[in-house]
Amino acid sequence: MSSSSINLAIGPATVLRPLRLRGFVMDAPIILTVFAICMLGFVVLYSAAGENETLLLRQAARFAVAVFAFAIIAQVPPRMLRLWTPWIFSVSLGLLLLVEFRGVTGGGAQRWLDLGFARFQPSEIMKVAVPMMIAWFMHERTLPPTFKQLLILLLFICAPTFLIALQPDLGTAILVMASGVLTVLLAGLSLRLILALGAISLGSIPVLWNYMLDYQRVRVLTFLDPESDPLGAGYNIIQSKIALGSGGLFGKGWLNGTQAHLEFLPERSTDFIFAVLGEEFGLLGLLLLLVLYFVLIGRGLYIAAQAQDTFTRLLAGGLSLTFFVYVFVNAGMVCGLLPIVGVPLPLVSVGGTSMVTLMAGFGILAAIHGNRKLLAP
Amino acid sequence: MNTTVRLKDHWKEQRLFLSRLFAIGAIILLLTGVLIWRLFQLQIVEHQFFADLSQGNRLRIEPLPPTRGLIFDRNGLVLAENLPDWELIIIPEEIIDLEESLQRLEELGLVDPAEHSSLTELIRSHRGFERVRLANLTEAQAARFAARRHHFPGVDIQEGLVRNYPFGKLTGHAVGYVARISPSDLDEFARGSLDRSDYAATSLIGRSGIERSYETVLHGSVGYRQQVVNAQGRVLFDSTVSAGDVLRLEPLQGSIETRWPIPGDNVVLGLDIHLQSVAQRAMDGFRGAVVAIDPATGDVLAMVSAPAFDPNLFSVGLSSEDFRALNSDPDKPLFHRALAGNYPPGSTIKPFLGLAALHHESLEPERRDMCPGYFVLPGYSHRYRDWKSQGHGPVDLHQAIVESCDVYFYKLALGLGIDNISVFLRDIGFGVETGIDVSGENSGLVPTREWKQSQFSAREDQVWFPGETVITGIGQGFMLATPLQLAHATAMLATGGQRFQPRLVMAVENGTTGKVVESDPVRLNVMSNIDEPHWQEIEEAMVGVTEESQGTGRVAMRGTPYFVAGKTGTAQVFSLAQDQEYDEEAIDERLRDHGLFIAYAPSDNPAIAVAVVVENGGGGSTTAATVARKVLDAYLLGEGDVVQ
């Protein structure tokens, strides 16, 4: 036993020394890519928001806060993070309940907590807290999880998802659920169980459909196929498809997007900013952004593969995959592949809390990688 | 041994994890491939088409309004219909300068300058492709605009439908009205109570009465057609015309289509418009309300609130001046007295209290009690007077109801106690909303000790005084009831305790298939624990009111070929000092007593229950009973000629 664990502890530590600057952890590939994405984001946002400088400055301020959060969290040894996990999860769940009963309503849904100086969405924390909780739970146990453990994990996923869906914030609920499910998948859920669960959920669709009322069916259908409702959600999709399609390979050029500037394109600085990028910078602009995202995701998966214990491995993998879901759901929605759920484009759309939690997630990744040698028993 | 097992597990776990990571990584690449393929499709393959669409050629979605459902009375007469008219509309996304366009339309006399700012706000709150109605046009105005249409890009006239109420004032309160959609309605959409996109083409929305409470039934579902329009506004492709290919339309082939609107459902009311017109004319010149109910179902046969107003004013767009005039009229024509008018029930409460006393056995109905013309609480000096200052002499329960003896009921109320009274009255529907299928109802008031405690701040006012129980016995004091509640409770007397929720709508007819769905009457709690002889006793007394020589309703009901069980009531609007006499002539008209009358008939097989309130009409035996008589005759004998 002893020989192999020593090997585990010393080997990687020597390799990783250059990444630690005088004890300060800061994962260069991550932070550089994030900066690149955000710079691109600012450029697009400036155009999308009608050349509004205040909005840009506010977004830059949020970015600064997010980078600060990243820098702090990156210094926390994963072992400490693991010890805190149950607390972080319970407090977030408590905050979610609090929002349910005394939250501030904004845009028709109750999702904000007023702190006096700022408002924030507890649901955002869950995107990180749920994978943490699952990784924490499996850390002490053998992988893959048994059926009984799986039920407990499902509870960790469903309780926050349900509370967030109730607000109602479908987009965040889907992301929280995805973050949990992906982490469980990484934990090595047996193939038979995956198939069985898939079969059960597929089988239950016709039953559910049978029990639904007519208007509920119509809602589901328009949700799945928004273009069948051109007076409602379909309007956005038609406009964003025109914006994307008219961009072509090279785009119309910065500040020249007619769809975005003539105000045909709704939500253009938030959920539909991907379409503005596509209109003004074309397919090449979109591919550049996608490549940058993939550098981040690839780095995250690499960190997961290199991680040394169950907690960090699952957490790193879960966070990176969630980030992919984030990107895919938004891009898929804007180009009409997926139903419309309110999911912003990560690091690019206007919005504070989501940027901070994303960067906190990257901070955790950096911490996992930067503190590897400390993990030896 | 144990440690080696753990070590093996560790490696196995890592291998498992890595295999999962690779599997999921492969899925990620696959999904990304799909995404990039989709972007390639949109941006390279179909680029030219979308580029055309974004430059001048535009995809126009034209919402098609559904036809609003009709409203019928119980005999199939149309109470609300749709008539064709011209509408001036604006398409916000096609307007170049909104301010200037509006100004020029005002100069042409097509748009009311007074509405300039409210229209601007309305247009701004709509989405670009939604058509906003600016005004209804006359033939001449429409022609004037048509000649200048090319000066007004984004403004158009279209044939629309305007709501019309053929019976006008007769149905203002009972049916309600529609009005132009306002920014506050849009807020309501945002709160999710109605589907915003369903109203993309609709310019009128139910604002009161049936039109409002049955909005979702009457409205129907919006349709749309799609057009590809070039920069000059020429239609290159129309989804209602078959797929003629002017443009390369492959990319939109699947999504450009037409959906026809689904008309709203028709609504059949229990209202009898003939009876309604008789009741309305009987109330001519008075302020007050009449409610007539079918006791066997709860159907509202007539519901009049006087003075009335013409609902047609609202659907064509009431100018703000006209609305202010209507709203500030001292007679308050817009106030729905039948549903929301809170009146002291006066002596009409007596049959109900008599029933309560019989049920609680707090009196012997046969025992005669001396009425000296006033009542004094033991230990107090205040004289509670009877309306008949010389007194009724010795009276039993029957006579007390027939002659409406106040003193008898002062004592009866005291014997019952306020707690028994309030529980009983609530059980038969006083003090709570009846749950009729339109909004705007008031709950009236049945006072309790707890209510008084919560209502007053000063400790000495919070106590319930015996004197307050005394005047509750004659329906005065805190107690309040709406005409609807009175009619509802009277219908309960008619059926011996069966209670049906009052309702206006009997049936809904599907707007497309014509299939009629009749709704079942809604049965409320039955007063089944009251013994049969008690109902009998009260009914006989109420028949006595209209038949016996001493009966207070005798004059108005003289010569009816059917028996009427009725009760008169007089509600004081202001109180007299101890030594004053009530002198009708000398008192300002607005301070005169309210007259009330409740009745059901024929008493042996009741077909109708009615409640009448005439504000400042003096005693209920004269004005209110006369109105009730006309309603009963019209319904039971078919008298009174056909309306308008």
Contacts between the chains, C-beta under 8 A, distances in Angstrom:
chain1	res1	chain2	res2	distance
A	1	B	3	4.5
A	1	B	4	7.0
A	1	B	6	7.9
A	1	B	7	5.7
A	4	B	7	6.3
A	108	B	190	6.4
A	108	B	191	7.2
A	108	B	192	7.0
A	142	B	9	5.6
A	142	B	13	7.2
A	143	B	13	4.5
A	143	B	16	5.9
A	143	B	17	7.1
A	144	B	16	6.6
A	182	B	24	7.2
A	185	B	20	6.3
A	185	B	24	6.6
A	186	B	17	6.2
A	186	B	20	5.2
A	186	B	21	6.7
A	186	B	24	7.2
A	187	B	17	7.9
A	188	B	13	7.4
A	188	B	16	4.3
A	188	B	17	6.6
A	188	B	20	5.9
A	227	B	255	4.8
A	229	B	197	6.7
A	230	B	61	5.0
A	230	B	224	6.1
A	230	B	226	6.8
A	230	B	255	7.8
A	231	B	61	6.7
A	231	B	63	5.6
A	231	B	129	8.0
A	231	B	197	4.1
A	231	B	200	4.6
A	231	B	222	6.3
A	231	B	224	5.7
A	232	B	195	7.9
A	232	B	196	7.4
A	232	B	197	3.7
A	235	B	61	7.0
A	235	B	127	7.2
A	235	B	129	6.9
A	238	B	59	6.4
A	238	B	61	8.0
A	238	B	255	7.3
A	241	B	42	6.3
A	241	B	50	6.9
A	242	B	50	5.1
A	242	B	53	5.0
A	242	B	54	5.4
A	242	B	59	7.3
A	243	B	54	7.3
A	244	B	39	7.1
A	244	B	42	4.9
A	244	B	43	6.1
A	244	B	50	7.4
A	245	B	42	4.5
A	245	B	43	6.1
A	245	B	46	5.3
A	245	B	47	5.9
A	245	B	49	6.9
A	245	B	50	2.7
A	245	B	51	7.3
A	245	B	53	7.7
A	245	B	251	7.6
A	246	B	47	7.1
A	246	B	50	4.4
A	246	B	51	4.5
A	246	B	53	6.9
A	246	B	54	3.8
A	246	B	55	7.6
A	247	B	43	5.8
A	247	B	47	7.9
A	248	B	43	5.6
A	248	B	44	7.1
A	248	B	47	4.4
A	248	B	51	6.8
A	249	B	43	6.5
A	249	B	44	6.1
A	249	B	47	7.5
A	258	B	54	5.4
A	258	B	55	7.1
A	259	B	54	5.7
A	263	B	128	7.4
A	264	B	93	7.3
A	264	B	128	6.9
A	278	B	39	7.2
A	278	B	43	6.7
A	282	B	43	6.4
A	283	B	39	5.9
A	283	B	40	6.8
A	283	B	43	4.4
A	283	B	44	6.5
A	286	B	39	5.8
A	286	B	43	7.8
A	287	B	36	7.3
A	290	B	32	7.1
A	290	B	35	7.7
A	290	B	36	7.2
A	294	B	32	7.5
A	297	B	28	7.3
A	301	B	21	6.2
A	301	B	25	6.4
A	304	B	17	7.9
A	304	B	21	6.4
A	305	B	18	6.2
A	305	B	21	6.1
A	310	B	13	6.6
A	313	B	14	7.6
A	313	B	17	5.7
A	314	B	17	7.6
A	317	B	17	7.3
A	317	B	21	6.0
A	321	B	24	6.3
A	321	B	28	7.6
A	324	B	28	5.5
A	328	B	31	5.7
A	328	B	32	7.5
A	328	B	35	6.6
A	331	B	35	5.7
A	332	B	35	6.4
A	332	B	38	8.0
A	335	B	35	7.5
A	335	B	38	5.2
A	335	B	39	6.2
A	335	B	42	6.0
A	336	B	38	7.8
A	337	B	34	7.1
A	337	B	35	7.0
A	337	B	38	5.6
